[in-house]
Amino acid sequence: MIASVVLAASVVGIATALSASYQQNAVRGNTTTALTLAQQLMEEIASKPMELPAYMTNRPGWSAGAVDRRQYDTIDDYHGYSDVSSSIQTVDGTQYNLGDGGAYTRTVTVTPSARPTGLTGPAEDFMKVTITVQMPRSQSLSIEQYFTRATIQRG
């Protein structure tokens, strides 16, 4: 009888530890997926210029109603962008299934004239992009990156 009680207590303890381990593993998996989603979109944004040369016409972005990211031609076109997905969609429209079945919401905020503290130069030469990913279980992750305009002078 005593052995049965000890065995039952041990099983309950082990089951509790396994349950906590499983939950922590799921959270880490969600965080990894969210980070992958954020980095993919940040790399896409980083491939765009802050502004187009004068001879080119700037196409509308998300805030002007353009929902096709393939049409975005400058960083600020992404301001306000939001999507919900359980897969990564690249700029060319290719979908990659993340396999965990959860829904992730990505939102982008572009802050113009965001000169970082300690740097010099006109504030309008800087932009900050923040991507926030809402994960399953009401968690979120944000990454941000600063962009700057450079003027090349030839001598």
N, C-alpha and C positions, 0 to 999 in steps of 0.2 A: 504494500500500500504506500509506504513512504517512497519507494523507488518510483512509483507511478506519479506521485505528486512532484518529485524532483524532475522527472522526465517531462511532465506537462509544463512546468515552469521554464525549463530549458527551451522547449519548443516555442513557447510564447515569446521568450526573449530573442531567439534567433529569427522568428518571423517578423518581429518588430524591427530588428536591425536590417533585415533584407528589404522590408518595405521602405524604410528610410533611404537605403542605398539605391533602390530602384527610382525613387522620386528625385534624388540628387542627380542620378544619371540622366533622367529625362530632362531636368532643368539644364544640365550641361549640354545635352544634345540640342535643345531649343536655342540656347545661347550661341552655339556654334552655327546653327542654321541661320539665325538672325544676323550674325556677324558676316556670314557669307553673302547674304542678301544685301546688306548695307555696303559692303566692299564692292560688290559687283556694280551697284548703281553709282557709287562714288567714282569708280574707274571710268564709267561711261561719261559722267559729268566732267571729269577732269580732262577728257579728250576734246572738250569743246572750248573755244576761246571765250574770253570775257566779252569781247565785242568783235563784230565783223569789220573788215576793211570797208572804207567809205564806198567803194564801187559795188559792194554786195548789198542786197536787200535782206533785212532781218525778218525772218518768218515768225509768226506768232507762237507763243509757248503755251504751257498748261493754263496759266491764268487768263489767257485770251480764248480758251476753249479748245485748243489743239490737244487731242488725246494720243496721237501717234508720236511716240518718242523719236521715231526715225526722222521726223521733220524738225526736231529741235536743233538749232544751230549755234546757240550761245548758252553759257552757264545759267543765266537768269531765266531761261525758258523753263527750267525745272522748278522754279519757285512755286510752292503749293502743290506740287505733284504728289499723288497718293495712289497706291494700288494695294490690292489684297490678293495674296497668292499662297499656295503651298508648293510653288515651284518658282524657279528663276526664269524670268523672261529677258533675254538679251535684246539689245537695240534692234537686231535684225528680225526679232519676233520668235526666235527659237526658244522653246520651253524645255527646261530641265527639271524633272520631278525630284523633289527633295526627299520623298519617301517617308516622312514621319506623319503625314496626314493632318498636321496642324495648319491653321490659317495664320499668316503673318501679314501685317499691314505696314507698308513703308510710306513715310511722308518726308518731303524735302522742304527745307527752309533755306532760302538764299538771302543773305544779309549783305546788301551793298555798303560800300564805304566802311568796312569793318577792319580798320587798321589795328593789328595786334599791338598791345602795350609794349613800348620799348623800341618800336620800329619807326623810322622816319619816312617821309614822303607823303604825297597827297592822299588823303583818306579814300578818294574815289578810285585809287589804283588798287584797292583791296576788296575782296569779297570773302565771305565765310559761308560755307555750305554745311548744313547739319542734316543728317539723315537719321531719323528715328524709326525703329522697327518695334512694333507691338507684337509680342509673342503670345502663344497660348498660355493660359494660367495668369493672365494680367501682368505679365512682366514686360519691360521695355529695355531697349538698348539704343544708345545714340553714339554716332561718330561724327566728327567734324573735321573740316579741312579748310585752310585758308588758301586763297589764290591771289596772285598779284600780277599786275601788268608790268611788263618790262619794256623800256625804251632802248633800242639799240642805236647808238650813235656811231657813225662812221667818220673816221678822221683822216 
